[in-house]
Amino acid sequence: MVSEEYVKRARIIKVLGHPGRLMMVDALAEGELCVCELQALVGSDISTVSKHLSLLKSAGIVRDRKQGLQVYYSLRVPCITQFFGCVQAVLDAGECVSRCRK
C-alpha cells in the first residue's frame, strides 16, 4: 500500500505537470506578480489562468494577497524551483530523450 506521503507528493508533481503552470511558478521565482501579469506571460484567458492559480494554491505552491481590486501571487515555498533544476539536469543528461518519446 502506498503511504499518504507519496500520495501528497504525487499531487504536487501532478499540479506542476502543465507548461503554463510551470511558466507561472518560474516567473514567480523572480517575485510577486498580479494575475494580469501572469495572464500576459502565459497568453491564456483570465479564467484559465485563474484555474491554474487555484490549483497551484490548493497544492500549497503559491499564496495570494489582495490589494484593492488586484490579486497578487507569490511562491509560498521558493525552493520549489530547485526541482526545476533537477528536471533540467535529467534533460541535459539526455536520459529523458529516448524514454519520454515512448
Protein Blocks (a to p, Z undefined) as FASTA:
>chain_A
ZZfklmmmmmmmmmmmpfklmmmmmmmmnoccdfklmmmmnopafklmmmmmmmmmmnom
accddehjbccdddfblmlmmmmmmmmmmmmnommmmmmmZZ
